[in-house]
């Protein structure tokens, strides 16, 4: 049973920083693309950042220059360093991973990030 467990969310003031972690376990295979999505109240879930197994990354325009995604393939863990946080970054952040070989997509349970003004 593949599980993605997120950690690192919380409450922070505008301008502050948080680091999210997502550890994947229970997979026979490694993971290809891994990434972070977020969903604010009343809005659709949107891609924040993604990273391939080779380390190529992609970011939403709204977070470029402020967020950095990274991963440790040996630990099947993906990170999201969030700096210069803004109130509009407030959302539930979800980890996503695509299993190699099968192409199945897995989601974490979500972690709340709240940025106060």
N, C-alpha and C positions, 0 to 999 in steps of 0.2 A: 504494500500500500504506500504510494508516494505521498509524502506530506511536505508542505512548504510552511515553515514557521517563521513569522516575522517578529521583529522586536525593534525598539528604539523610538517609537512614537511618543508624543507627549504634548505638553503646553509650553510654548516659548513666546517671548516678546518679539515684535517685529525687529528685524535686523539680526536676530539670533541664528543659531545653527542647531541642527539635529543630524544624527546619522542613523539611518535605517539599515537593518540587516535582515536577510532572508536565507535560511538554511534549508536545503532540500535533502530529503532522506527517503530511503525505501525503494530506490530505483535500481533496476538491473543495469540500466544504461546511463550514460552521462546525459548532460543537457546541452542543447544547442543554444538558441537565443534565450536570454533571461532578461527580465525587465520589471519596471515599476509603472503601475497605472494609478490613477487617483479618481475619486468620485466625490464631488461636493454635493451638498443637499440640493435636490431639484435639478441636478445636471447629469449629463451622461458621463460614463466612465471614459477617461482619456489617457492616452499614452503620455508618460512623463519622460522616460528614458529607457533605452534598451541596449544590450551589449551581446555580441556574439561570443562564441567560445574562443575565438581568436583575438578578442579584445576590441573589435570595432564597435564604436558606440554611436548612438543617435539620440537627440534630445528634442523635446518640444521647444518651440521658439520662446515660450514664456519662461523657461527655466535655464536657457542657455547662458553660460557665464556664471551661474549661481549654484547649480547642482552638478555633481560628478558621480557617475555610475562606475563601479568597478566589480570585479569578481575574483574569487579564488576557486579555480576549477578542481583543485585537490579536495576542497571542502564542500564543493557544490553550493557555494554561498555567494550571494550577490549583495552589494552594498549600495546605498545612495547617500552621499554626503550632501546635505542641503545647507547652504550658506545664504546670508542676506535674505532671510525668510520674510515674506510679506503676508498680510492677512488673507489675500486671495489664494495663498497656498494651502489654506485650511481645507482639509478633506480627509477621507479615509484612503489610505495608501495600500494598494494591493501588489503583491509580488506575483509574477507570472514566469513560468518556465516551460520550454518546449523540449520534450524528451527526445533524445536522439533515437534513431532507428524507427520508432513508432510514430513520431510526430505528434503525440498526444500533448495537449496543453493542460497545465495544472495551475491552480490558483491558491494563494495563501488566504488566510482568514481575514486579513485586513488589519491595519493599525491606524489609530486616529492621530492626526497631526493638527494641532490648533495653534494658530498664530494670532496673538492679541496685538491690537494697535496701541 
